[in-house]
């Protein structure tokens, strides 16, 4: 999974990505893969793993309502079985190397995502808050098999992430580099897993900071492609044995300005998810008052049936107009310039949140599919693994 690469960016700039271009030429390419509603990172990962809607998964934002406020969604919030769990239960060897929203106990070999540190509050924070059990379990997990460390040691590669250093951009690029090397080394080892889940994140971060299809963003596409090349080279001859499923979790698009809920909705508990805003309300009358306050800024209510049923009464959804997002934090005006100059979680069905998918490997004939739905990813992977897929709401892709 390569974070935040839109269908448009992939289609327009494949020439900057020779490794992905080679995989695409030899397999199936979905030109436009719809994002989950909303098109946000953690729900996107959970959708890839489950093939379900956010209402069924229980993860509808990077943060979800916990009865008091909004806290980061964790792997324990996923309410349905994941591909990792189903494969493990079927007796397959499963590795999760840096992939988000997988429980450590659902993989034979598990290495945390490098970005979990961002979700785990430490005593050094200005206002320490208790860490969530699931992310602590992910952050502190030690691979009892030793297989990843063994594969790294065999070629003299580091077996763990470095100590955190202040520059998040460089640290993130380093984290992605390690994840790619470990995934390739483990996948190419003598005890190669049947299913290996891994991800690269920094394409998303660079776009947030520097802008959609900025020169820095295009560089990040090339960097991610180079790391795909690292995985392929580390796999060695084993690369011919694998089927590769490569996709993004959501798209991206330019944000010109943002609405500040702290200014517009003082006293309300809110959560900003790109172009989506979640607001905790007391009742329908309170929801109507919130809608009235947001209306002058072009934000409108959105049907919250994508939320789990037990959250719908108190949590209401609102959409920003095109080119506008929601951002948290203190501000002196209701609408300001954005901190993130590109974002996602756009109006459902917006082409900017479409993403790409490619499948390449033994027995996969080259073809192009114009469009597919978010829920088709998991049943496609399940079929490739030989798992039953008739209980998924949507059909597998024709390969």
FENUR-V200867 format. One record per backbone hydrogen bond with DSSP energy under -1.0 kcal/mol. CO is the residue of the C=O (numbers start at 1). NH is the residue of the N-H. E is the energy in kcal/mol with one decimal. If there is no record, write none. Layout:
co/nh/e
CO/NH/E
CO/NH/E
//
This chain:
co/nh/e
1/200/-2.8
6/10/-2.5
7/11/-2.6
8/12/-2.5
9/13/-2.1
13/16/-2.0
14/17/-2.0
17/21/-2.5
18/22/-1.9
19/23/-1.9
20/24/-2.7
21/25/-2.3
22/26/-1.3
24/27/-1.3
27/367/-1.5
28/359/-2.7
29/369/-3.0
30/357/-1.3
32/372/-1.9
33/355/-2.6
38/40/-2.0
39/345/-1.1
40/44/-2.4
41/45/-2.3
42/46/-2.4
43/47/-2.4
44/48/-2.0
45/49/-1.9
46/50/-1.3
47/51/-3.0
49/83/-1.8
53/57/-2.7
54/58/-2.9
57/79/-3.0
62/73/-2.6
64/71/-2.4
69/66/-2.9
71/64/-2.7
74/77/-1.8
75/78/-1.2
82/86/-2.7
83/87/-2.8
84/88/-2.4
85/89/-2.7
86/90/-1.3
87/92/-2.5
88/91/-1.7
93/194/-1.8
93/195/-1.9
94/108/-1.8
94/109/-2.0
95/197/-2.9
96/111/-2.7
103/106/-2.1
104/107/-1.4
109/96/-2.6
111/98/-2.9
113/116/-1.2
115/118/-1.6
116/119/-1.6
122/125/-1.9
132/136/-2.2
133/137/-2.5
134/138/-2.2
135/139/-3.0
136/140/-2.4
146/150/-2.2
147/151/-2.4
148/152/-2.3
149/153/-2.8
150/154/-1.7
152/155/-1.3
152/157/-2.7
166/168/-1.1
167/171/-2.5
168/172/-3.0
169/173/-2.2
170/174/-2.3
171/175/-2.8
172/176/-2.7
173/177/-1.9
174/178/-2.4
175/179/-2.4
176/180/-2.4
177/181/-2.1
178/182/-2.9
179/183/-2.7
180/184/-2.2
181/185/-2.7
182/186/-2.9
183/187/-2.6
184/188/-1.7
186/189/-1.2
195/95/-2.9
197/97/-2.8
200/3/-2.8
201/204/-1.7
202/206/-2.5
203/207/-1.5
204/208/-2.4
205/209/-2.0
206/210/-3.1
207/211/-2.3
208/341/-1.8
211/214/-1.8
214/218/-2.6
215/219/-2.2
216/220/-2.1
217/221/-1.4
218/222/-1.7
219/223/-2.4
220/224/-2.7
221/225/-2.4
222/226/-2.3
223/227/-1.8
224/228/-1.9
225/229/-2.2
226/230/-1.9
227/231/-2.3
228/232/-2.4
229/233/-2.6
230/234/-2.8
231/235/-2.1
232/236/-1.1
235/238/-1.7
236/239/-1.7
237/240/-1.5
238/241/-1.9
244/360/-2.3
246/358/-2.6
247/2/-2.8
253/343/-2.7
257/325/-1.7
258/336/-2.2
259/327/-2.0
260/263/-1.3
260/264/-2.1
261/265/-3.3
265/268/-2.0
269/280/-2.7
271/278/-2.6
273/276/-1.7
274/326/-2.5
275/320/-2.3
276/273/-3.0
277/318/-1.8
278/271/-2.2
279/316/-2.8
283/287/-2.1
284/288/-2.3
285/289/-1.9
286/290/-2.2
287/291/-2.3
288/292/-2.0
289/293/-1.8
290/294/-1.9
291/295/-1.7
294/297/-1.8
294/299/-1.4
295/298/-2.2
300/319/-2.9
304/307/-1.8
308/311/-2.4
311/315/-2.3
314/281/-3.0
316/279/-2.4
317/302/-2.4
318/277/-2.2
319/300/-2.0
321/324/-2.0
323/256/-2.7
323/257/-1.3
325/259/-2.8
334/260/-2.9
336/258/-2.6
341/255/-2.3
343/253/-1.7
344/275/-1.5
347/350/-2.7
350/353/-1.8
351/354/-1.5
352/252/-1.5
354/7/-2.2
355/33/-3.5
356/248/-1.3
357/30/-3.4
358/246/-2.7
359/28/-2.7
360/244/-3.6
361/364/-2.1
367/29/-2.1
369/31/-2.5
372/34/-2.4
373/376/-1.8
374/377/-1.4
376/380/-1.2
377/381/-2.2
378/382/-2.8
379/383/-2.1
380/384/-2.0
381/385/-1.8
382/387/-2.9
383/386/-1.3
389/392/-1.2
//
